[in-house]
Amino acid sequence: MKFTELDTLSLQTIRTLSIDAVQKAKSGHPGMPMGCAPMAYVLWTRFLKHNPTNPDWISRDRFVLSAGHGSMLLYSLMHLFGYGLTIDDLKKFRQFGSLTPGHPENHLIKGVETTSGPLGQGFANGIGMAIAQKYLSAKYNKPDFLIFDYKIFGIVSDGDLMEGVSSEAASLAGHLKLGNIIYLYDDNKISIDGSTDLSFSENVSERFNSYGWHTQKVEDGNNLEKIFEAISNATTNSDRPSLIQIRTQIGFGSPNKQNTADAHGSPLGDDEVKQTKKFYNLDPEKYFEVSSTVYQNFQVNSNEGKNKEAKWNELFKEYSKKYNSEFNEIQKIINSDFGNEWKKSLPIFNSENGNIATREASGKVLESIFPHLPTLIGGSADLTPSNNTKPKSSTDFQFGNYSGKYIRFGVREHAMASIANGIALTNGMIPYCATFLVFSDYMRPAIRLAAIMRKKVIYVFTHDSIALGEDGPTHQPIEHLSSLRAIPNLKVIRPADANETVEAWKFAIQHKSGPVALILTRQKLPHIDRAITNNYSNLKNGGYILIENNSDPELILISSGSEVNITLKAYFELIKENLKVRVVSMPSIELFEEQDESYKEKVLPSKIKKRIVIEAGSSQSWFKYVESKNQLITIDHFGASAPGDVLMQEFGFTVENIISKAKKLFL
């Protein structure tokens, strides 16, 4: 492949747009775009299959900028290719309300595949995108009809590869032989502290070879021909993910900041910008300059993308005639239309089922809906029997069986959550992932990003309290409910029994604006008799009146999860003493707070000050509903190693303690 002077001018334009935007903002990371422009240019103009006029084309290649601090590289490319970013948008880089924030945010503009920036997250997101592609292609592609025929490309940095999440994700990708991944590694050997030699001296290629990846090296990051050759080689590997280590120079062209940490996280400075443009043989007095020939060059590539999609549309039209059933299913996936069959299959539990743990009830829900939701896919972090997450009808997603819907994530919670985000970024996919609630700590960065992106990821967190028992305080969650509830856009649901668990899953599948965390018990719970209490379908309101003996109560007991059972027992004892009592089941504080004021006032009348909250977790979530900590039966210290029922007794989660607290309120 030969490259011309126009190619050189085009990639120099990518560089200058990037440094001009950073300079105008007086904030940003110019060095990475300056060093990576050649690899990005070769990838986007010679390999990436995309159509800027339809960024949602389902068979487009995905590009992940895992090194999200170099966001101006992506914005410059998107402007030049015609994704809708204007020069004015570039000039508003990092400004309030702009389409060009400091790190890419996928909800702001089409063409940004994922919200990246926290290092390693984009790397792992790409693994999830690759899993989704492999699944969809295995299920729906036919001979001569490659409907889902795309690759996952990305640019990753030293920082991405230092973060542990990338190691977890790369290990799994190598095991699964995901040959649809090609990552370009910006090996510039500079981090914020200075040379990467200060902390990072491993042989990256050998490391990735050990994971089962195909690796190559390009010694000169400005050699377009060598970059082209390496990417070409990578595209021929169908059973190994690829990493191309490209030796770049951060801040390339800057006379005083090239190959220094100064080029990483701050503008070059006015004089340095001018000197750099002189090095590029461009006018140092012009800013945000794009020649007409450069625009024309990128327009040619954009037109090629339109033509590729047009050909694909013809193929899809023929596919619809020959494989009408599969075509209709794909249309439903594209539109996130899951029909109603899965709802009809949901189990209904009664007293004949006996006591049942909510993790077990969750497993039965999964079992019932799995066949009716073709894009429901997920797994557990090596806790499948404990999390009850593998339906009997499922098969494992493995090399040789990419049509399987159960993913064996191994002991890789962080990567699991980030990979789930990548799956969720594929339209119509519904990923779920599972572990013990206490290990949500490992997943927090990815959960937070799912919430920022408002993507449908379902977290199945079992062993939800000290009641899990003998494993002790290392495994017993205390602060976790409160900390998860603190994440905006995340809905946390802790059902009280099997039927509330059904409703929790129903909500999670239908929820369209963010992730949902299901908080489930290890221990068995009694069936709540809905003949004498309100219907469990009220779970969608977050909190509801479960039972009361007077519509004008003098005492309100508020509880969630497993503690609702002992709260009900306390209720029946208290009403024997002619007290007017209401029990509120509060499976989701977030959903309750979203209700209108009249509903919230109906459930928790502001005039009723005598309230007690009962939950085997931190008190932090509950102060808004009570006036004093004396009205809380919660736990703000670590647990102990003992049988679960002993711990619940020792730490005050008993009928007797609830009654005692209640009576003190009337003194």
Summary of the structure (lengths in Angstrom):
residues: 667
radius of gyration: 27.8
end to end distance: 87.4
largest distance: 90.8
contacts: 2424
relative contact order: 0.09
helix: 46%
strand: 13%
